[in-house]
Each structure stands twice: as C-alpha cells, then as structure tokens.
Amino acid sequence: MLIVEGYVIVSANGMLADHHHVMPDALKFPQDQSFFGAALDRSDLIVHGRHSHEQQARSDERVRLVLTGRIEALAPDTEHPNATLWNPQGASFEEACHRAGVTSGNVAIIGGPPVYELFLDRYDIFWLSQAHNVTIEDGIGVFPQVPQLSPQQILTAHGLSKKETRVLEAAQNVDLAVWRRN
Ligand SMILES: NC(=O)c1ccc[n+]([C@@H]2O[C@H](COP(=O)([O-])OP(=O)(O)OC[C@H]3O[C@@H](n4cnc5c(N)ncnc54)[C@H](OP(=O)(O)O)[C@@H]3O)[C@@H](O)[C@H]2O)c1
C-alpha cells in the first residue's frame, strides 16, 4: 500500500514562492526545514515538478519521480541519481511508482502547485506549515486556486480535515497543521 503525504510551507496568504517562482528566504525556518528533511528521509519515494527539487545534502540518496511534459511517459532522469522522469499524461501514478521500484510505503509530494493539485484526491495526510507573519504579494499559491480560495478551504473540499496543529517557531508565529483524510 502507498501512503501519500503532501509537504509545504506557505505564507499567511497561502503563497509558496514569489512571482519569480522562487521560494524566498522569508519562508525558510530551521524547525520547518529539519522537519521536512527528516520527513523526506523516512519517505520511500519523493514526487515533484521540474522546478521543485529540494536540494538538500541527502537528496541524491532519495528515490524520486520528476514530473515533466518533455517526455512521453516515463524515462530515466540523467540529471539526478535515483530519479525517473514522469509525464502523467502518458503513464499512471502506479506505473510511475512501479518504474521507480516503489510499490508500497510513504510517498512525499513536495510541489510545486500543479503537482500538489494533481494529488488533491489522493492525500492520506497533508502537512501544511504556515508562516503567519509573512505575506507574499503577487506570489505563487500552493494550489492554483489560491488566493481565490485558501489552502484550508481547498483541503476541506477534497475530503481532508485538520487534526492537529504543532508550533514550529513560536516567536515568528510559524506552525504546522496536520490534515488527514476523513
Ligand atoms: N514553499 C514550499 O514549501 C515550496 C514547495 C514546493 C515548491 N516551492 C517553490 O515553488 C517554485 C516552483 O514552482 P513551479 O510552479 O515552477 O512548479 P514545479 O511543479 O516544480 O515545476 C513546474 C514544471 O514541472 C512540470 N510539471 C508540473 N506538473 C506537471 C504535470 N501535471 N504534467 C507534466 N509536467 C508537469 C513541468 O515541467 P516541464 O516544463 O519540463 O514540462 C512544469 O514546467 C520554486 O521556487 C520552489 O522552490 C516551494
């Protein structure tokens, strides 16, 4: 069985990057980054779009699927070790996981917005970190429907509920909400 989990940190207004599609330093907090790194270390497979590689010290050890429209279905990724390129138009998620050699365990979905959206009906858990003191004007929302809808409204509409909130950085008002499928 595959357990699908989403991971993101957003600003108070639901943005994960600025209008240049760059994640600003204002969204980087040690407690969140160490939570994220540890979560990826315990994941069996990481899934992300071509611009959302996590670029951490242990990244090359992690098995991953990289979404791209530049191939027809599935192909080896010559730029990253342990990585497979995947075009969802040409191959199902299950086929992609099989090609990556992962048929059970935890799958970490780490963005960007089109990839988070693709899995909205599949998340078992969505880990939503939020920096409540940070606002990014004209940024890129975690889901394409943000800011017309909040991330919380979108997760609720797709059958998830907030079960727990953990404080990550009290002084800077950063927390982590754990959303689980109902
Ligand atoms: N704050 C956070 O926690 C967080 C999390 C994730 C990302 N980010 C930031 O967000 C920014 C990246 O955003 P982005 O919008 O560029 O997203 P992205 O999803 O990383 O990259 C977009 C590219 O991925 C491929 N792709 C995505 N969905 C696809 C699909 N359904 N089918 C085929 N190909 C698909 C396409 O590649 P091709 O052009 O090759 O077809 C597309 O151009 C970065 O700055 C990153 O650091 C922040």
The ligand as a Tripos MOL2 file, in Angstrom:
@<TRIPOS>MOLECULE
LIG
   48    52     1     0     0
SMALL
NO_CHARGES

@<TRIPOS>ATOM
      1 N1          7.2860   26.7490   -0.0220 N.am      1 LIG1
      2 C1          7.3590   25.4660   -0.3340 C.2       1 LIG1
      3 O1          7.2080   24.5900    0.5380 O.2       1 LIG1
      4 C2          7.5930   25.0620   -1.7480 C.ar      1 LIG1
      5 C3          7.2990   23.7660   -2.1660 C.ar      1 LIG1
      6 C4          7.4970   23.4290   -3.4910 C.ar      1 LIG1
      7 C5          7.9900   24.3610   -4.3790 C.ar      1 LIG1
      8 N2          8.2650   25.5990   -3.9360 N.ar      1 LIG1
      9 C6          8.7790   26.6040   -4.8460 C.3       1 LIG1
     10 O2          7.8780   26.7630   -5.9360 O.3       1 LIG1
     11 C7          8.6340   27.0640   -7.0950 C.3       1 LIG1
     12 C8          8.3570   26.0550   -8.2300 C.3       1 LIG1
     13 O3          7.1050   26.2200   -8.6880 O.3       1 LIG1
     14 P1          6.6510   25.7960  -10.1620 P.3       1 LIG1
     15 O4          5.3180   26.3920  -10.3760 O.co2     1 LIG1
     16 O5          7.7030   26.0990  -11.1670 O.co2     1 LIG1
     17 O6          6.3950   24.2320  -10.0350 O.3       1 LIG1
     18 P2          7.0260   22.8080  -10.3700 P.3       1 LIG1
     19 O7          5.8480   21.9110  -10.3060 O.co2     1 LIG1
     20 O8          8.1670   22.4570   -9.5110 O.co2     1 LIG1
     21 O9          7.6120   22.8640  -11.8390 O.3       1 LIG1
     22 C9          6.7810   23.0490  -12.9150 C.3       1 LIG1
     23 C10         7.2440   22.1290  -14.0170 C.3       1 LIG1
     24 O10         7.0550   20.7700  -13.6130 O.3       1 LIG1
     25 C11         6.4970   20.0330  -14.6840 C.3       1 LIG1
     26 N3          5.1280   19.6320  -14.3340 N.ar      1 LIG1
     27 C12         4.4090   20.0060  -13.2460 C.ar      1 LIG1
     28 N4          3.1950   19.4110  -13.2750 N.ar      1 LIG1
     29 C13         3.1570   18.6490  -14.3980 C.ar      1 LIG1
     30 C14         2.1760   17.8080  -14.9680 C.ar      1 LIG1
     31 N5          0.9570   17.6190  -14.4000 N.pl3     1 LIG1
     32 N6          2.4750   17.1870  -16.1200 N.ar      1 LIG1
     33 C15         3.6910   17.3520  -16.7180 C.ar      1 LIG1
     34 N7          4.6570   18.1490  -16.2260 N.ar      1 LIG1
     35 C16         4.3820   18.7900  -15.0660 C.ar      1 LIG1
     36 C17         6.5530   20.9350  -15.9020 C.3       1 LIG1
     37 O11         7.8500   20.7210  -16.4350 O.3       1 LIG1
     38 P3          8.2320   20.8730  -17.9950 P.3       1 LIG1
     39 O12         8.3720   22.3340  -18.2240 O.co2     1 LIG1
     40 O13         9.5090   20.1120  -18.1120 O.co2     1 LIG1
     41 O14         7.1110   20.2630  -18.7960 O.co2     1 LIG1
     42 C18         6.4520   22.3080  -15.2890 C.3       1 LIG1
     43 O15         7.0190   23.3130  -16.1070 O.3       1 LIG1
     44 C19        10.0980   27.0080   -6.7040 C.3       1 LIG1
     45 O16        10.5370   28.2880   -6.3300 O.3       1 LIG1
     46 C20        10.0810   26.1670   -5.4680 C.3       1 LIG1
     47 O17        11.1760   26.4430   -4.6020 O.3       1 LIG1
     48 C21         8.0840   25.9790   -2.6490 C.ar      1 LIG1
@<TRIPOS>BOND
     1     1     2 1
     2     2     3 2
     3     2     4 1
     4     4     5 ar
     5     4    48 ar
     6     5     6 ar
     7     6     7 ar
     8     7     8 ar
     9     8     9 1
    10     8    48 ar
    11     9    10 1
    12     9    46 1
    13    10    11 1
    14    11    12 1
    15    11    44 1
    16    12    13 1
    17    13    14 1
    18    14    15 2
    19    14    16 1
    20    14    17 1
    21    17    18 1
    22    18    19 2
    23    18    20 1
    24    18    21 1
    25    21    22 1
    26    22    23 1
    27    23    24 1
    28    23    42 1
    29    24    25 1
    30    25    26 1
    31    25    36 1
    32    26    27 ar
    33    26    35 ar
    34    27    28 ar
    35    28    29 ar
    36    29    30 ar
    37    29    35 ar
    38    30    31 1
    39    30    32 ar
    40    32    33 ar
    41    33    34 ar
    42    34    35 ar
    43    36    37 1
    44    36    42 1
    45    37    38 1
    46    38    39 2
    47    38    40 1
    48    38    41 1
    49    42    43 1
    50    44    45 1
    51    44    46 1
    52    46    47 1
@<TRIPOS>SUBSTRUCTURE
     1 LIG1         1 GROUP 0 **** ****
